[in-house]
């Protein structure tokens, strides 16, 4: 495999990983956060203790997934932007 081919392959795999993390990791948690927020708004008061704990847990999980997601996107960006210069 050529250098540019390797660079584009690594970049595309990293981009697909970022998509998977976003779709299967971040999306369900964001939907759950939205559902809890709607329930809190419908109740018209502050969140219950259980809702508050779940909001904190979901927020922490999303933060972890987001770090991985950004990392894979940076790898994809760098490898695909520089792949044409990879010579071997």
C-alpha positions as CSV (number, residue, x, y, z in Angstrom):
1,X,0.0,0.0,0.0
2,X,1.2,3.5,-0.8
3,X,1.8,6.2,1.7
4,X,-1.2,8.3,0.7
5,X,-3.4,5.1,0.6
6,X,-2.3,4.3,4.2
7,X,-3.0,7.9,5.3
8,X,-6.5,8.0,3.8
9,X,-7.3,4.5,5.2
10,X,-6.3,5.5,8.7
11,X,-8.2,8.7,8.4
12,X,-11.3,7.1,7.1
13,X,-11.3,4.4,9.8
14,X,-10.8,7.1,12.5
15,X,-13.8,9.0,11.0
16,X,-15.9,5.9,11.0
17,X,-15.0,5.3,14.7
18,X,-16.0,8.9,15.5
19,X,-19.3,8.4,13.8
20,X,-19.9,5.2,15.7
21,X,-19.1,6.8,19.0
22,X,-21.4,9.7,18.2
23,X,-24.3,7.5,17.0
24,X,-24.1,4.7,19.5
25,X,-22.6,6.4,22.5
26,X,-23.5,10.1,22.5
27,X,-26.9,10.0,20.7
28,X,-28.8,7.7,23.1
29,X,-27.5,9.7,26.1
30,X,-28.5,13.0,24.6
31,X,-32.0,11.6,23.9
32,X,-32.3,10.5,27.5
33,X,-31.1,13.9,28.7
34,X,-33.8,15.5,26.6
35,X,-36.5,13.1,28.0
36,X,-35.5,13.9,31.5
37,X,-35.5,17.6,30.8
38,X,-39.0,17.4,29.3
39,X,-40.2,15.5,32.4
40,X,-38.7,18.2,34.7
41,X,-40.3,21.0,32.6
42,X,-43.6,19.2,32.6
43,X,-43.4,18.8,36.4
44,X,-42.8,22.6,36.7
45,X,-40.3,22.4,39.5
46,X,-36.7,21.4,40.2
47,X,-35.6,17.9,39.4
48,X,-36.0,15.1,41.9
49,X,-32.9,13.7,43.5
50,X,-33.1,10.6,41.2
51,X,-33.4,12.9,38.1
52,X,-30.5,15.0,39.3
53,X,-28.2,12.0,39.8
54,X,-29.2,10.6,36.4
55,X,-28.5,13.9,34.8
56,X,-25.0,14.0,36.4
57,X,-24.3,10.4,35.4
58,X,-25.4,11.0,31.8
59,X,-23.4,14.2,31.5
60,X,-20.3,12.5,32.8
61,X,-20.7,9.6,30.3
62,X,-21.3,11.9,27.4
63,X,-18.2,13.9,28.4
64,X,-16.1,10.7,28.2
65,X,-17.6,9.7,24.8
66,X,-17.0,13.3,23.5
67,X,-13.3,13.2,24.4
68,X,-12.9,9.9,22.4
69,X,-15.0,11.4,19.6
70,X,-12.9,14.5,19.3
71,X,-9.7,12.4,19.5
72,X,-10.8,10.3,16.5
73,X,-11.8,13.3,14.6
74,X,-8.4,15.0,15.1
75,X,-6.7,11.8,13.9
76,X,-8.9,11.7,10.8
77,X,-8.3,15.4,10.1
78,X,-4.6,15.2,10.4
79,X,-4.1,11.9,8.5
80,X,-6.3,12.9,5.7
81,X,-4.9,16.4,5.4
82,X,-1.4,15.2,5.2
83,X,-1.8,11.8,3.4
84,X,-0.7,13.2,0.1
85,X,2.7,13.9,1.6
86,X,3.3,10.4,3.0
87,X,5.9,8.9,0.8
88,X,7.4,5.4,1.2
